[in-house]
């Protein structure tokens, strides 16, 4: 059973978890994947870490400092990539949060779980959630 996305929700429903109990997840923190190859083995290695919050991404990284914002049409979420440093950052933005809230309402899920609230001090993402449900 898939753990995330539509397949994850359907999988939980198939295990008798009703939609009223299911939540979608909004993440205000960024997750970083750094491609490295220090031993010259031509095998990519990865270092994963947390990259700070949405406010930091918006102020310092989104289409700045060599990072270009892209949209993953399958995940329905943005990501950043810096070709010089080979750093890949996934995150949620206003557009992806709005799509998540639309999915929640359409499927009559119980609500949304907001992760890393302190990483959205300007409440950019929280305001999208509030407007979508009110």
C-alpha positions in Angstrom: 0.0 0.0 0.0 1.3 3.4 -0.9 1.7 5.7 2.1 1.3 9.1 0.4 -1.1 10.8 -2.0 -4.2 9.5 -3.6 -3.1 5.9 -3.4 -2.4 6.3 0.3 -5.8 7.7 1.0 -7.5 5.0 -1.0 -5.4 2.4 0.7 -6.4 3.6 4.1 -10.1 3.7 3.0 -9.7 0.0 1.9 -8.6 -0.8 5.4 -11.8 0.6 6.9 -10.5 4.1 7.8 -13.3 6.4 6.9 -12.7 9.7 5.1 -13.9 11.5 8.2 -10.7 10.3 9.9 -8.2 10.9 7.1 -6.1 14.0 6.9 -3.9 15.4 4.2 -0.5 16.9 5.2 0.8 20.4 4.5 4.5 21.0 5.1 5.9 24.4 5.8 9.5 23.0 6.0 11.7 22.3 3.0 13.5 19.0 2.5 16.9 19.0 0.7 18.7 16.4 -1.3 22.3 17.1 -2.2 23.9 15.0 -4.9 27.5 14.4 -4.0 30.2 12.2 -5.4 33.3 12.7 -3.3 34.9 9.4 -4.1 34.6 9.8 -7.9 32.9 6.4 -8.1 30.3 7.8 -10.6 27.6 6.6 -8.2 25.5 9.4 -6.9 25.3 9.7 -3.2 22.7 11.8 -1.3 22.7 13.9 1.8 19.2 14.7 3.1 18.4 17.5 5.5 15.9 20.1 6.4 16.3 23.4 4.6 14.4 25.9 6.8 11.0 27.2 6.3 8.8 28.6 3.6 9.6 32.2 4.5 13.3 31.5 4.2 12.8 29.8 0.8 10.7 32.7 -0.4 13.2 35.3 0.7 16.4 33.6 -0.2 16.0 30.7 -2.6 12.9 30.7 -4.9 14.3 31.9 -8.2 17.3 33.4 -6.4 21.0 32.5 -5.8 21.1 30.0 -8.6 17.9 28.2 -7.6 15.1 27.9 -10.2 11.6 26.9 -9.2 10.0 24.1 -11.1 6.6 22.4 -10.9 6.1 18.6 -10.6 2.9 18.0 -12.4 2.5 14.5 -10.9 3.2 15.4 -7.3 1.4 18.8 -7.8 4.1 20.4 -5.8 7.0 22.8 -6.4 10.7 22.1 -6.1 13.9 24.0 -6.5 17.1 23.0 -8.2 20.5 24.6 -8.4 22.5 23.1 -11.2 25.8 24.5 -10.0 25.5 23.0 -6.5 23.2 20.1 -7.5 20.9 20.8 -4.6 17.3 19.8 -5.0 14.7 21.2 -2.5 11.1 20.1 -2.2 8.5 22.2 -0.5 4.9 23.3 -0.4 3.8 26.7 -1.6 0.6 28.6 -1.9 -0.4 26.8 -5.1 0.3 23.3 -3.8 -1.5 24.0 -0.5 -4.5 25.3 -2.4 -4.6 22.1 -4.5 -4.3 20.0 -1.3 -7.3 21.8 0.3 -9.3 21.3 -2.9 -8.5 17.6 -2.7 -9.5 17.4 0.9 -12.9 19.1 0.3 -13.6 17.1 -2.8 -12.9 13.8 -1.0 -14.6 14.9 2.3 -11.5 14.3 4.4 -11.4 15.3 8.0 -9.0 18.1 7.5 -5.4 19.1 7.0 -2.3 18.5 9.2 0.0 21.5 9.1 3.7 20.5 9.8 6.3 22.9 11.1 4.0 25.8 11.8 6.9 28.0 13.0 8.5 27.8 9.5 5.7 30.0 8.1 6.0 33.1 10.4 4.4 35.3 7.8 1.5 32.9 7.6 1.6 32.7 3.8 0.6 29.0 3.8 -1.7 29.2 6.8 -3.7 32.0 5.1 -4.3 29.8 2.1 -5.6 27.0 4.3 -7.8 29.4 6.2 -9.2 31.0 3.0 -9.8 27.6 1.4 -11.8 26.3 4.3 -13.7 29.4 5.4 
